[in-house]
Every structure is written in C-alpha cells, then in structure tokens.
Amino acid sequence: MLGEAPLAQQFSRDLFENGVFGMAIGFPTVPRGKARIRVMISASHQKEDLDQGLAAFRKVGHALGVIQ
C-alpha cells in the first residue's frame, strides 16, 4: 500500500528497472489514497525468484523512502 498514485507509478517503474514487473493500481480501481503495487506469483516461481522480488521491493522501497 503506497497511498498516492504517482508514488505507486514511480515504484512500479523502478521495480521494472530492477527486473520485477509490479503493476501500479490506483483510482478508480482502488479508492483515492489507497494506491498499491500488484504482483502475480505463480507455482512456477522458484525461491530464488521470490528472493529477487523481495530484494527489488526492499531496494526501491528504501530509495523512495517508503521503507526505513
């Protein structure tokens, strides 16, 4: 949950640059101020894939000040 759509859109772009596709979801799909990132995980993903995704979320989150 990121709050505002522009932040979610930037987060999505930065994730993509780090090898992870995470779609920014904002209004009207979700209420205003409740923008978020949606990812699709499947049974074909390996632990290494999930670790890479988490590392990308951590890196981007820190860079954008979402994670301290």
C-alpha positions as CSV (number, residue, x, y, z in Angstrom):
1,M,0.0,0.0,0.0
2,L,1.6,3.2,-1.2
3,G,-1.1,5.8,-0.9
4,E,-0.9,8.2,-3.8
5,A,-0.9,7.1,-7.5
6,P,2.2,9.0,-8.6
7,L,4.3,7.2,-6.0
8,A,2.9,3.8,-7.0
9,Q,3.7,4.6,-10.6
10,Q,7.3,5.5,-9.8
11,F,7.6,2.4,-7.6
12,S,6.3,0.3,-10.5
13,R,8.8,1.8,-12.9
14,D,11.7,1.4,-10.5
15,L,10.7,-2.2,-9.9
16,F,10.7,-2.9,-13.6
17,E,14.2,-1.4,-13.9
18,N,15.2,-3.9,-11.2
19,G,13.8,-6.9,-13.1
20,V,10.4,-7.2,-11.4
21,F,7.0,-6.5,-13.0
22,G,4.7,-4.9,-10.4
23,M,1.7,-3.0,-11.7
24,A,0.7,0.3,-10.1
25,I,-3.0,0.1,-9.1
26,G,-4.8,3.4,-8.4
27,F,-8.1,5.2,-8.6
28,P,-10.7,4.2,-9.8
29,T,-9.6,0.5,-9.3
30,V,-9.0,1.3,-5.7
31,P,-10.1,4.3,-3.5
32,R,-8.2,7.5,-3.8
33,G,-5.2,7.5,-1.5
34,K,-5.0,3.7,-1.5
35,A,-2.7,3.1,-4.5
36,R,-0.7,0.0,-4.4
37,I,1.5,-2.4,-6.3
38,R,0.1,-5.7,-7.6
39,V,2.3,-8.6,-8.5
40,M,1.4,-12.1,-9.8
41,I,3.1,-15.0,-8.1
42,S,2.7,-18.5,-9.6
43,A,3.7,-22.0,-8.7
44,S,6.3,-21.9,-11.4
45,H,8.3,-19.3,-9.4
46,Q,11.3,-20.7,-7.5
47,K,12.6,-19.5,-4.2
48,E,15.3,-17.6,-5.9
49,D,12.7,-15.7,-8.0
50,L,10.8,-14.7,-4.8
51,D,14.1,-13.6,-3.1
52,Q,14.9,-11.5,-6.2
53,G,11.5,-9.9,-6.0
54,L,11.8,-9.1,-2.3
55,A,15.2,-7.7,-2.8
56,A,13.9,-5.4,-5.5
57,F,11.0,-4.2,-3.3
58,R,13.4,-3.6,-0.5
59,K,15.8,-1.6,-2.7
60,V,13.1,0.5,-4.4
61,G,11.2,1.0,-1.1
62,H,14.3,2.4,0.6
63,A,15.2,4.6,-2.4
64,L,11.7,6.1,-2.4
65,G,11.5,6.5,1.3
66,V,8.7,4.0,1.7
67,I,10.7,1.7,3.8
68,Q,13.0,3.0,6.5
